[in-house]
Amino acid sequence: MQIKIRYAEQRDVRRIVEIVKQGFDKVLLEAMIYGCQGIDKYLSYQFKLPRNLSDKVYIVAENSDGVIGFVEFRIYPDMLFLNYIGIEKRARKNGLASYLLSQSELIIRKKCHEKMQLDVFFDNQVSKNWYEKIGFTSIASSNWLSVSFKAESRLNNSKVSGFPQAILCNKEFGFSEFTLNTPIDTYNIGLLGDKWFRVTQSQIFHDSDALSGLKKLSGTRKILVLCNDEDLDNIPSHAEHFCRPIRMNISLDKFEKEILLKFKDK
């Protein structure tokens, strides 16, 4: 069956979301933007951007039945970062994922790009094995942890910036970000649906003003903290493990040697 690889378009949004959601369970999706109720609107706006102005690239695989595969890359000066790759369940195990990834790399790569990186969840051994077979190697790991609020601190020397805009954006897309300032630090706080505050600065748990401010904004949300192994000492003892991403890397020259030649005549 002939496969066409092309840039994603407005008409593909619903299908793309369906394909990505097939690859993750419901609990994990709640902590990802593709599990947010407004992700289709977000993608529609993304696809309206001129491609040379966007820091992301979206590509689909299509056959006579429609879109059956999807990849999303974030573009850095020297690197391609694979945010997502998804294949329709009925089209898996036939080499389509490898073909889509290889052809997308051909479309996207510029001379300045030296490597490709991605995150894969530790529990997803099938995907991890597939990346290793291609030639990716693990270079780091991190942690997603769920933290509930404890008793509220009486301190509240914190200020919030951009919260009204974040609320409106959250209503539209299901996710957004605002800034929380305290005498100790400035924190970028993500809103994911109505369940999570998302933070990547683990030192926030040593900042009573910051925690008090977040609890005053919403006592029902939990904190989803993303941290490296060396930052685990900053995390409260009552934190619950959510998932463990593994960072993987491959040089693009090696990638092309390992996989692109396989599809040279396809």
C-alpha positions, 0 to 999 in steps of 0.5 A: 500500500502506498504511503505518502509523507507530508506536512500536517494540515488543518484537516488532520487535527482530529485524526492526529489527536486520536492517534496520539491518544491511542499510545497512552493510558488515560492517567498519563494523558491527563498530565500531557497536553494531548490529553487536554480538551482544547488540544485540537484548537491548539494544533489548529493555531499551530498549523496556521503559523508559517512553517519557517516561523514555528519551532515545531514541525508536524508531519503525517503518514497517509494512505488511501484510508487517510492519516495513519501516522504522525510525528511532532518535532521541536526544532533547536539550533543543532538538534531535532527533538522528537516530541511525539510519534504515533501510528494507528493501531491497525497499521503498526508492526509493518515498519511504518514507524521507521519509515515515517521517522526516516522520511520526516528526518529527510524533510526537516534536517538542515546542515546545522542539525547534528543529533536527535533526542527524545524522551521515552517512558521507562515502563514503555519497554516496547518503544524503548527497545525499538529506539535502541534497535534504531541506534538510540542510546540512553543518556539521562533519566528524570522523574514525574512526581505527584505532590499533594498540598500539606497544611498551608503556611502562614507565609504569603509573600508571593506575587502572581503575574499573567494569571488572568491570561493563563486562565483564559488560555487554559479554558481555550486549550486546556493548558497554560502557564503563569509566573509566581514570584517570591523573595527566593525565586521566580517560578514558571507554573503550568496549568494542566486541565483542572488537576495539575500545577506543573513545575520543573523547579524542585526548589519550590518545595523549600519555598513556603511563600510559593507553596502558600501562594499556589494553594491559595490559587487552588487547593484542589490541584496537585503539583506535578513536578518534573525533576532530575535524579539529583533533585529528588532530595528537594521533593517532599517525602509524601510525593508519589511516583508518577512516571520516569522518562528516559532521555535518548540520543543519536547522532543524525549521521548515525541515524541516516546510516542505520535507517535511511538507507533501508528506505532508499528505494521505497 
